[in-house]
Amino acid sequence: MSSEPPPTTVPSGIPVLEATTPTPRAELPELLLITGMSGAGRSRAAAVLEDLDWYVVDNLPPQLLPQMVRMMSAAQGAVHRLAAVVDVRGREFFRDLVEVIDGLRESGFPYRLLFLDASDPVLVQRFEAVRRPHPLQGDRRILDGIADERELMRGMRERADIVIDTTELNVHDLARVVRTAVTGGEGDALRVNVLSFGFKYGLPLDADHVVDVRFLSNPYWIGELRHLTGRDEPVRDYVLGLPGASLFVQRYVDALEPVLAGYETEDKRYATVAVGCTGGKHRSVAISEAVAVALRERGHRVVVSHRDLGRE
């Protein structure tokens, strides 16, 4: 890289990042530009990145990219990863995208370009399925709009760091491919929330699995345990020491393994396993904690929460 500071404008007059006081590279947010053919899956890709905690801006005019990057760089680490969807919905604004991203590169700001594509027949089928016109179609056929867009997108595809052909991909396959391409698979694991609750307060609305541990003796009826919870050692030891309790935890986690594997295959990113007892204070809490430990030991990402702990 030249030791001289790069210009702050490109030939078209579009502003780029100021380079007189460059931000250290380690402190710069990660920038991913998402573009490609309309109907190829840009919205789905953006949703996947949001689930991975990226800050996503959709349909951003290219001219605003440098200002957006400057704002993120000045946010003192509040936003580490920025994904911007730029496409032909911006109409005449899109024609400046090549010059804008070239200006970003000249200024030394790192970014990646993700391009989504699909075959013409599949794009036509997708537009007909949603009964919406192509952005460049006008009064013509869908294929005419696709042809114009391919010509307009030629420079973007050539500059792309990642090209994904979605012709044969369903929405779940696309999500997996995007995650792998962008993160290398990092953050792809299913997140399991093990939730204790009390049946007398109602079932959790977001539970994927509900298990009833009221078959175990209730510590509530033991005076020295009544005021404690399942997170306290005396209650935990009592509950897990009951006949069948430890065996139940082991076999229940065994039964969950193929279910959780199936969720990952079907692109389900979150699962809630609800463990219930009468009041959600003793048995369900102790068993939830034990189930969470067993799941973690098998490599799962687990969060434990206790919905009704603290209620009278």
N, C-alpha and C positions, 0 to 999 in steps of 0.2 A: 504494500500500500504506500502511496506517495506520502512524503512528509508534509506536503503542502495541504492546507485545509481545502476540502472539496467545495465547489460552488454551492450556493444555497438555492439556486434555481436551475431547472433544466431548460433546454432551448424553447420549450413552449411557454415558459413563464410560470410553470406550476411550482409552488414552493416545496422544498424538501426540508429535511432536518438540518438545523443549524449545526455546524461542525466546529465552531470556534472553541467551545468548551464541551467536548464530547463526554457523554456519560460512560463510565467504565463498563466494559462489556459484560462483566459478571452481574452488574446491577440492571442491565437492560431487560425489559420484559421479553418473553418469547413471543414472536409474531408469526401467525400462520394465516395466509391468505387462502380463502376457499373460493374457487370459481369453477367454471365448466359449463356444460350444456344444460339448458333448462330441461327439467324432468329427469336429470341424471342422479339426483339424490342430494343436492346441496343442503336442503333443509334438514334432512335426516342426519347428515354429517355434522351440521351445526348443533343439533340436539345431542348427539353423542359427545361432542366436546363440552357442552354445558354440563353433562353428567360427570365429566372428568374435571370439573371445576375450572374450565376455561371461561374467560369473559368474552362473550360472543356478541358481535355487532352485525346485524343483518342488513343487506342492501345499502351498504355504506358507499356514498359517492367517492370515487378514487381520490379526488382532490382533498378530501378530508383525512386521508390516511396519515400524512405527515403530522398534522395537528393532533390526531388521535394518539400517535406514537409518542409525541412530545408530552402529551398529558399523562400517558401511562408511565413514562420515564420519570416524571416529576412527582409521581404519586407515592414515593418513598416505600416501594415494595408492596403497596396495597393490591396491585394487580400484577401478577407474575407472567400470566399467559393470556395473550389476546388473540382471538380468532376473528377475522373480518371476512364476511361474505360479500363479494363484489361480483356483479354479473350484469347482463344486458338489460335488466330492469331499470338500470340507471340511464338507459338510452344514450344520449350523446355524451354523458359524463364518462361512460365506459371506454370511449375511444381514447381517453387520456391515460388509461390504466398502465399501459406499457411504459410510458414516460415516467409515471409516478413511481412505479416499482424500480425502474432503472435508477431514478434519483435516490431512492432509499438505499439501493446497493452502493451507489457512489458515495453516499454519506457514511457508509460503514455500518449501517444498522442491519443486523442479521434477521433474516426471515426465511420462511419456506412457503412454497406455493403448491397447494393441493388442487389438482384438476380432476373433475368427475366427468365421465363420458359414458355413452351408451350408443347402441346401434340405432340407425334411423327408424326401422320398424318398431323397435321397443319404445322409443320416444313418442312416436305417433300413438301407439297403443296406450301409453300412460296419459297423454293429453286427452285422448278420447274417453278414457275411464273416468277422469275427473271433470270432463266436459268444460274445459277451460281453453281459451285460445293460447297459442304460442305468443310470447311477448313481441316478436317481430313479424307475426303473421299478417296483421292488418286485415284487408279484405281478401287475402289470398288463401291458399291451402296451408295446412300445418307444415307440410314438407318444404314449402317455400321459406317459411320462417326458420326452420331447422337449417336449411342450406345457407341462409344469410348469417345465421349465428355461427355456423362452423367456419365460415370465412373470417368473421370477426374474431373468433376465438383462436385462430391458427397461431398467432404469436404467443398467446398465453400457454397453449399446450406445449409449444417448443421450449418455453422457459420453466415449465413445471418441474418441481423436485419430486413430486409424487403424482402418478396418474393411476386412477382407479376406474376400470371399466365395469359398470354396474349392470351390464346387459343381462347376465345370468344370475344376479344377486337379488334375493329378497331383502326386506328391511332388516332382518336379523343378521343375515350374512354381511350386509353392507356395514352394519354397526361394528361387527367383529373386525372386518378388514380395515375400517377407518381407525379403530383403536390400535390395532397392531401396527399400522403404517405410521401413525403419528407418535405413539408412545412406546413402540416396541413391545407391546403387551403389558407394560407397567400400568397398574391400577385397573386391570381387567377382571380381578377376582370378584365373585359375588359377595355382597355385604349382608351378613346375617345379624338381625336384631333379635335377641332372645328377651322376651318381655314377660315379666310376671304380672298377674292380675288377680282380682277377686271376683268370683262368679256373681256375688251379690251386688256388684256394681256394674254388671253387664259385660258382654263379650267385647274384646277389642275389634273395632271396625276394620282395621287394616291387617288383621292376622291372616297369614297364609296357612298356618297349621295351629291347631288348638289341642292341647293335651291337658287332661284332668288328673291332678295328683291328690285328689281328695280320698283316694284309697289308702293313703298313709295316715297314721294317727296324728291328731292335731295337737301341736304343742300348746295351743291356747289353753287347754285344760290342765296344764301343769303350771302351778302358781309361780314358780321361779322363772319360768320361760315366757309367761304371758306378755310381760312388758317389753321383751326383747323382739328382735326381728330375725329373719333368715340370714341376714348378713353377720349376725353375732355368732361367735364360735360355739357357745353352748347349744343354741338352736340348730345351727348347721350340723354339729356332731350328732345331735339327737335325731334329726330328720334322716341324714344319710346313714345312720346306724340302724334304722328301722328295717325289719325283714323285707327284702325285695327292692329297697330304694336304690342302692348302688347298681344292682342288676338292671333295674328299670332305666337308669341313666345310660348305662352302656348300650343296652339293646335299642333304646330310642335313638341314640346318636347313630348306631349302625343302620337303623331304618331311614334316618334322614339323609345318609350319604348319597344313595341313588337319586333322591328327590332333588338335592342341591345340585348334583351333577347335571340333572335334566334341566333345571332352571338356567344354568350357565349355557347349556346347549341351545335353549330357547331364548337366550339373550335377556333373561330376567336379571336385573342388576341388584335388586334388593329383595330380601325375604324376611318375614317376621314370623318367628316361632313363639307362640303364646303359651305360657304355662300357668294354669289356674288352680287356685284352691278357694276356700270359702271367702276369706277376707283379703287375700293378697298380701299377707304380712309375714307368714312363717314358712309353710311348706313350699309354696310356689316360688318364693324368693330363694330359698336354699337350693331347690332343684334347678332353677334357672341358672344360678351361678355355677352349679356343677356341670350342667349341659354346656354352658359357654366354655368352661375350661376344657372339656372333652373335645369340643369342636375346634378350639384353638390348637390343641395338641395334634389335630389332624390337618392343620394348615389353613383353616378357614379364617376369614376376617370377621370378627364378632364384636358386637356392642351389646352390653346388658343394660336393661332399664327396668324399673319397677313402677308400674303405673299407679298402684294404689297404696304404696308404702306411705305411712303417715296418716292415712285416714283412720277415723275411729270405727 
